[in-house]
């Protein structure tokens, strides 16, 4: 049964939400409520909701993340990038590739770190390209480090 909007807000309102507790409480039925918060006017609440979405171990989570990914708020895309490893065995490559190509340096930075942890061939290939071509020297260095740490290196 889905949590109410009030319950979701109560979980997400603290400066440091308890994501471990959220992982045990949230389910696929909560994706619409979280999506509403992700698309809302409060960037901090939206970013917390975005990360919380990644804690729901369900194939439908990827579709919800993809739908919310074009957020105008960089902090929301950063939260999705940080949550990529939480999505586990689900098809995260498309989301990760989109985040690796984001125009915001902060989003690319976090996506580079987490994509390296996923160690998937398509992502390693993208990281190799970024190690040579990203406009930011820091991102190039992170991408190189991620590639070197992968099994695909």
C-alpha positions as CSV (number, residue, x, y, z in Angstrom):
1,X,0.0,0.0,0.0
2,X,1.4,3.4,-1.0
3,X,2.4,5.9,1.6
4,X,0.4,9.1,1.7
5,X,1.9,12.4,0.5
6,X,2.1,13.5,4.1
7,X,4.0,10.3,5.1
8,X,6.4,10.6,2.2
9,X,7.1,14.3,3.1
10,X,7.7,13.3,6.7
11,X,10.3,10.7,5.6
12,X,12.0,13.2,3.3
13,X,11.8,16.4,5.3
14,X,14.8,15.9,7.7
15,X,18.1,17.4,6.6
16,X,19.5,13.9,6.7
17,X,16.7,11.5,5.9
18,X,17.1,7.9,7.1
19,X,17.4,6.2,3.7
20,X,17.9,2.8,5.3
21,X,14.5,3.0,6.9
22,X,13.0,4.3,3.6
23,X,14.4,1.3,1.8
24,X,12.3,-1.0,4.0
25,X,9.2,1.2,3.7
26,X,9.0,2.2,0.1
27,X,7.6,0.1,-2.7
28,X,6.5,0.4,-6.3
29,X,3.2,1.9,-5.2
30,X,5.1,4.9,-3.9
31,X,6.7,5.8,-7.2
32,X,3.8,8.1,-8.3
33,X,4.0,10.1,-5.0
34,X,7.8,10.3,-5.2
35,X,7.6,11.4,-8.9
36,X,5.2,14.2,-7.9
37,X,7.8,15.4,-5.3
38,X,10.6,15.1,-7.8
39,X,8.7,17.3,-10.2
40,X,7.7,19.8,-7.5
41,X,9.0,23.3,-6.9
42,X,11.3,22.5,-3.9
43,X,14.7,21.3,-5.3
44,X,16.0,19.9,-2.0
45,X,12.8,17.9,-1.4
46,X,12.9,16.8,-5.0
47,X,16.5,15.6,-4.8
48,X,15.7,13.5,-1.7
49,X,12.7,12.0,-3.4
50,X,14.8,11.3,-6.5
51,X,17.4,9.3,-4.4
52,X,14.5,7.6,-2.5
53,X,13.1,6.4,-5.8
54,X,16.4,4.6,-6.5
55,X,15.9,2.5,-3.3
56,X,12.8,0.8,-4.7
57,X,14.0,-2.6,-6.1
58,X,11.6,-2.9,-9.0
59,X,11.8,-2.8,-12.7
60,X,9.1,-0.1,-12.8
61,X,11.6,2.2,-11.0
62,X,13.7,2.6,-14.1
63,X,10.7,3.8,-16.1
64,X,9.9,6.3,-13.3
65,X,13.5,7.5,-13.1
66,X,13.7,7.9,-16.9
67,X,10.4,10.0,-16.8
68,X,11.8,12.2,-14.1
69,X,15.3,12.5,-15.4
70,X,14.8,15.7,-17.4
71,X,14.4,17.7,-14.2
72,X,15.4,21.4,-14.4
73,X,17.1,21.0,-11.0
74,X,20.7,19.8,-11.1
75,X,20.5,18.5,-7.6
76,X,17.7,16.0,-8.7
77,X,19.9,14.7,-11.5
78,X,22.8,14.4,-9.1
79,X,20.6,12.4,-6.7
80,X,19.7,10.1,-9.5
81,X,23.4,9.7,-10.4
82,X,24.3,8.9,-6.8
83,X,21.5,6.3,-6.6
84,X,22.5,4.4,-9.8
85,X,24.2,1.6,-7.8
86,X,21.0,1.1,-5.8
87,X,19.1,0.1,-9.0
88,X,21.2,-3.1,-9.1
89,X,20.4,-5.5,-11.8
90,X,17.8,-3.4,-13.5
91,X,18.5,-1.8,-16.8
92,X,20.5,1.2,-15.6
93,X,22.7,1.7,-18.6
94,X,20.3,4.1,-20.4
95,X,19.9,6.3,-17.4
96,X,23.6,6.2,-16.6
97,X,24.5,7.1,-20.2
98,X,22.1,10.1,-20.1
99,X,23.6,11.3,-16.9
100,X,27.1,10.9,-18.2
101,X,26.2,13.3,-21.0
102,X,24.5,15.9,-18.8
103,X,25.6,19.5,-19.4
104,X,26.1,20.1,-15.7
105,X,29.6,19.3,-14.5
106,X,28.4,18.2,-11.0
107,X,26.0,15.7,-12.5
108,X,28.7,14.2,-14.8
109,X,31.1,14.0,-11.9
110,X,28.8,11.9,-9.7
111,X,27.6,9.9,-12.7
112,X,31.2,9.1,-13.6
113,X,31.9,7.9,-10.1
114,X,28.8,5.7,-9.9
115,X,29.0,4.4,-13.5
116,X,32.5,3.1,-12.8
117,X,31.1,1.1,-9.8
118,X,28.5,-0.5,-12.1
119,X,31.3,-1.9,-14.3
120,X,29.1,-2.6,-17.4
121,X,30.7,-2.7,-20.9
122,X,28.6,0.1,-22.4
123,X,29.4,2.4,-19.5
124,X,33.1,1.5,-19.5
125,X,33.2,2.4,-23.2
126,X,31.5,5.8,-22.5
127,X,33.9,6.4,-19.6
128,X,36.9,5.7,-21.9
129,X,35.5,8.3,-24.3
130,X,35.0,10.8,-21.5
131,X,38.6,10.2,-20.2
132,X,39.8,11.6,-23.5
133,X,37.1,14.1,-24.5
134,X,35.2,15.6,-21.6
135,X,35.7,19.3,-21.5
136,X,36.5,19.3,-17.8
137,X,40.0,18.0,-16.7
138,X,38.6,16.8,-13.4
139,X,35.9,14.7,-15.1
140,X,38.6,13.3,-17.5
141,X,40.7,12.2,-14.6
142,X,37.7,10.6,-12.8
143,X,36.7,8.8,-15.9
144,X,40.3,7.5,-16.4
145,X,40.3,6.3,-12.8
146,X,37.0,4.6,-13.2
147,X,38.1,2.8,-16.4
148,X,41.3,1.6,-14.7
149,X,39.3,0.2,-11.8
150,X,36.9,-1.8,-14.1
151,X,37.1,-5.4,-15.1
152,X,36.8,-4.3,-18.7
153,X,40.1,-2.2,-18.6
